[in-house]
Amino acid sequence: MKLLSNNIFDCTNNKEKKIFDKNINNEPYIIKGFSKNWKAQKKWDFKYIGNLDSKAKVNVVVGDVITDNKDFTPMSLKEYMSKITNKNFNKYLTTYHLFYKYPFLKKDINIDKIKKISIVRHFLAWIGPKGSRTGLHMDWGENVNYQIRGTKIFYLISPEYDKFMYISNKFERISRTSNVDLGNFNIKKFPLFKNVKILKFRLKPTDAIYIPEGWWHYVESLSPSINVSIHFFRLRDLFKKLPFELFKIYLHDWGLYKKTHCACHRIKNGKFIRRG
């Protein structure tokens, strides 16, 4: 990140905005202490998640699924959680459908404010050791990330810089990805990227960050971390990109659209393996 130091602006301590204002939000911001009263904040830790199901298996990521330098490794959920604080552990449980597999966990969070303004919501968990990274991408929906354990850095870029983002044609679910790797930036390969303005936010336990539709983001864990994201769509989104994006997911999962050119699957030993 040293090559981009002049482009990065720390916004962590900016004045907070009113969460989910009735007006359409178009800038990211942090909500300090948002989840401090959640049951999840009080009882979720790596041991608790690991003991949810002794038989559960997960496909964890080694590398960066966005830039295609990746591998998927199967592990038991319990084993993964037991190793997550190890110094040299480098596997990442990304885009994990925690609430789909264990729906009773929804009782441990409170998203009433999101429910009031949205009609479709998608829940994901991001659980990883220190150093785990989520590559540069943008989402077609609005997004709120809640930090349960650990600390993360979010680097965000406005869609006004799309022309400098070296957008990939790789398939990602309801998202677009960039070929730029912020963790190993190559200015000779991506010279136009020096024109972008990067906003930096530090998320600590109980904090949440609002990411508007279309904003690019790259995330790095500064310590072993549990993070929950809620992607949500308002009524207006039903008439925009959402139906088309859902149709592409359907085709992709049936192997009819970019079967092997994606961030969500990998073919290994003749098997079609999905992360998470």
HUMOUR-V240047 format. One record per residue. N is the residue number from 1. PHI is phi in degrees with one decimal (* if undefined). PSI is psi in degrees with one decimal (NA if undefined). Layout:
# HUMOUR-V240047
((N & PHI & PSI) (N & PHI & PSI))
This chain:
# HUMOUR-V240047
((1 & * & -6.2) (2 & -63.0 & -35.6) (3 & -66.2 & -19.0) (4 & -107.9 & 12.2) (5 & -57.5 & -32.6) (6 & -75.8 & -13.0) (7 & -97.7 & -9.3) (8 & -99.6 & 129.9) (9 & -122.4 & 120.0) (10 & -77.3 & 116.9) (11 & -112.2 & 10.9) (12 & -55.9 & -40.4) (13 & -100.3 & 18.7) (14 & -61.4 & 152.7) (15 & -58.2 & 131.4) (16 & -70.1 & 147.2) (17 & -100.8 & 162.3) (18 & -66.8 & 125.8) (19 & -64.7 & 129.4) (20 & 52.8 & 54.6) (21 & -56.2 & 154.7) (22 & -62.9 & -28.8) (23 & -71.0 & 155.3) (24 & -68.1 & 121.1) (25 & -74.7 & 140.4) (26 & -135.3 & 9.3) (27 & -136.1 & 146.6) (28 & -76.5 & 153.6) (29 & -160.9 & 159.0) (30 & -99.2 & 143.0) (31 & -113.8 & 104.2) (32 & -68.5 & 135.4) (33 & 64.8 & 22.1) (34 & -61.6 & -40.0) (35 & -104.0 & 21.6) (36 & -63.2 & -24.4) (37 & -100.2 & 4.7) (38 & -69.7 & 145.5) (39 & -62.7 & -36.2) (40 & -58.4 & -38.5) (41 & -66.5 & -29.0) (42 & -88.2 & -32.8) (43 & -117.4 & -17.1) (44 & -77.3 & 124.3) (45 & -144.4 & -177.8) (46 & -65.6 & -35.3) (47 & -68.2 & -41.6) (48 & -62.0 & -47.5) (49 & -63.6 & -41.1) (50 & -64.6 & -26.4) (51 & -93.7 & 5.9) (52 & -62.6 & -37.4) (53 & -157.3 & 110.7) (54 & -67.2 & -18.3) (55 & -100.3 & -4.6) (56 & -67.0 & 138.5) (57 & -115.6 & 144.1) (58 & -133.2 & 154.7) (59 & -106.9 & 106.0) (60 & -95.4 & 155.4) (61 & -99.9 & 135.6) (62 & -113.9 & 117.7) (63 & 105.1 & -155.8) (64 & -122.7 & 113.4) (65 & -68.4 & -22.5) (66 & -74.4 & -46.6) (67 & -89.2 & 4.2) (68 & 78.1 & 5.7) (69 & -92.6 & 77.4) (70 & -143.3 & 161.4) (71 & -148.6 & 150.3) (72 & -112.1 & 131.7) (73 & -124.0 & 125.3) (74 & -77.3 & 138.1) (75 & -147.5 & 162.2) (76 & -77.8 & 147.8) (77 & -59.4 & -39.9) (78 & -63.8 & -43.7) (79 & -64.8 & -43.1) (80 & -58.2 & -47.8) (81 & -66.4 & -30.9) (82 & -72.1 & -21.2) (83 & -103.3 & -4.9) (84 & -64.9 & -23.8) (85 & -94.4 & -0.3) (86 & -65.7 & 142.8) (87 & -59.4 & -43.8) (88 & -102.0 & 13.0) (89 & -75.2 & 130.0) (90 & -130.6 & 24.5) (91 & -101.4 & 146.3) (92 & -127.2 & 122.8) (93 & -92.0 & 94.0) (94 & -109.2 & 151.6) (95 & 45.3 & 50.6) (96 & -88.8 & 129.6) (97 & -84.0 & 65.1) (98 & -61.2 & -43.7) (99 & -77.8 & -23.8) (100 & -71.3 & -40.6) (101 & -77.6 & -32.2) (102 & -132.5 & 73.2) (103 & -60.3 & -22.6) (104 & -64.8 & -17.8) (105 & -69.8 & -17.6) (106 & -61.9 & -22.4) (107 & -68.4 & -16.7) (108 & -90.3 & -1.3) (109 & -126.5 & 166.3) (110 & -135.6 & 110.4) (111 & -121.7 & 33.6) (112 & -56.4 & -37.3) (113 & -67.3 & -34.2) (114 & -71.6 & -39.2) (115 & -59.2 & -34.5) (116 & -67.7 & -24.9) (117 & -114.4 & 0.7) (118 & -128.5 & 161.5) (119 & -118.9 & -19.0) (120 & -131.8 & 133.8) (121 & -134.9 & 141.8) (122 & -129.4 & 122.3) (123 & -102.1 & 136.7) (124 & -141.8 & 153.1) (125 & -118.0 & 146.2) (126 & -127.5 & 108.8) (127 & -126.8 & 117.9) (128 & -156.3 & 165.0) (129 & -78.4 & 176.4) (130 & -57.7 & 134.3) (131 & 93.9 & -9.6) (132 & -67.8 & 143.2) (133 & -132.7 & 142.7) (134 & -107.6 & 119.9) (135 & -64.1 & 168.8) (136 & -69.7 & 119.7) (137 & -155.6 & 169.3) (138 & -131.1 & 156.3) (139 & -115.0 & 148.1) (140 & -78.0 & -12.6) (141 & -113.2 & 170.1) (142 & -74.5 & 159.8) (143 & -149.5 & 132.7) (144 & -124.0 & 126.5) (145 & -105.8 & 132.5) (146 & -115.3 & 128.5) (147 & -93.9 & 115.9) (148 & -93.4 & -49.1) (149 & -133.7 & 148.3) (150 & 78.4 & -176.1) (151 & -128.3 & 139.6) (152 & -129.2 & 151.4) (153 & -106.8 & 127.7) (154 & -108.1 & 125.6) (155 & -107.6 & 120.8) (156 & -121.0 & 144.6) (157 & -133.6 & 131.2) (158 & -66.8 & 148.5) (159 & -64.6 & -11.0) (160 & -64.4 & -16.1) (161 & -100.7 & 16.2) (162 & -51.3 & -36.7) (163 & -68.8 & -11.9) (164 & -107.0 & 8.3) (165 & -94.0 & -4.3) (166 & 49.4 & 60.7) (167 & -66.7 & 132.6) (168 & -83.5 & 152.7) (169 & -95.2 & 12.3) (170 & -70.9 & 144.9) (171 & -80.6 & 133.4) (172 & -140.8 & 144.3) (173 & -68.3 & 115.7) (174 & 51.8 & 37.5) (175 & -149.7 & 170.8) (176 & -129.7 & 151.9) (177 & -120.5 & 160.6) (178 & -112.5 & 148.3) (179 & -78.3 & -9.9) (180 & -75.8 & 130.8) (181 & -106.5 & 105.7) (182 & -66.3 & -26.6) (183 & -75.7 & -16.2) (184 & -147.2 & 60.8) (185 & -70.2 & 134.2) (186 & -117.6 & 99.6) (187 & -66.9 & -27.8) (188 & -70.1 & -34.8) (189 & -79.5 & -30.9) (190 & -130.5 & 62.9) (191 & -62.6 & -32.9) (192 & -70.4 & -18.8) (193 & -65.7 & -18.2) (194 & -66.5 & -11.6) (195 & -85.4 & -8.5) (196 & -83.9 & 154.1) (197 & -104.7 & 124.5) (198 & -108.9 & 126.6) (199 & -98.3 & 131.9) (200 & -111.7 & 130.8) (201 & -130.4 & 136.2) (202 & -106.0 & 121.5) (203 & -106.8 & 120.9) (204 & -109.3 & 166.1) (205 & -51.5 & 135.9) (206 & 83.9 & -10.0) (207 & -81.6 & 154.9) (208 & -131.4 & 154.4) (209 & -128.4 & 133.0) (210 & -94.3 & 126.3) (211 & -117.9 & 114.3) (212 & -67.4 & 160.9) (213 & -55.4 & 133.4) (214 & 88.6 & -9.4) (215 & -79.5 & 130.5) (216 & -74.8 & 143.0) (217 & -147.4 & 145.4) (218 & -130.8 & 133.0) (219 & -127.9 & 137.2) (220 & -131.1 & 134.0) (221 & -87.0 & 125.9) (222 & -88.5 & -11.4) (223 & -157.4 & 165.5) (224 & -52.1 & 135.8) (225 & -141.9 & 145.2) (226 & -124.0 & 123.3) (227 & -135.0 & 140.8) (228 & -118.4 & 132.2) (229 & -116.9 & 140.2) (230 & -118.5 & 109.6) (231 & -90.5 & 132.0) (232 & -137.3 & 156.1) (233 & -131.7 & 134.2) (234 & -88.7 & 174.4) (235 & -56.6 & -38.6) (236 & -62.2 & -25.2) (237 & -71.2 & -22.7) (238 & -64.1 & -19.7) (239 & -108.5 & 10.5) (240 & -111.3 & -119.7) (241 & -89.3 & -17.7) (242 & -56.8 & -48.6) (243 & -59.6 & -41.1) (244 & -66.7 & -40.0) (245 & -66.0 & -39.9) (246 & -65.4 & -35.8) (247 & -65.7 & -38.6) (248 & -66.0 & -37.2) (249 & -61.7 & -44.1) (250 & -59.2 & -47.6) (251 & -64.7 & -40.3) (252 & -64.5 & -45.3) (253 & -66.4 & -22.1) (254 & -91.4 & 3.4) (255 & 77.1 & 20.1) (256 & -102.9 & -4.1) (257 & -145.6 & 115.0) (258 & 46.9 & 52.4) (259 & -56.4 & -42.2) (260 & -109.9 & 0.7) (261 & -112.9 & 75.6) (262 & -152.3 & 172.3) (263 & -100.7 & -8.2) (264 & -101.2 & -17.4) (265 & -129.9 & 165.1) (266 & -151.2 & 140.7) (267 & -93.1 & 120.4) (268 & -135.3 & 122.8) (269 & 54.4 & 39.1) (270 & 78.2 & 2.8) (271 & -108.9 & 144.6) (272 & -90.0 & 107.3) (273 & -110.9 & 131.9) (274 & -107.4 & 139.7) (275 & -68.5 & 159.2) (276 & 94.6 & NA))
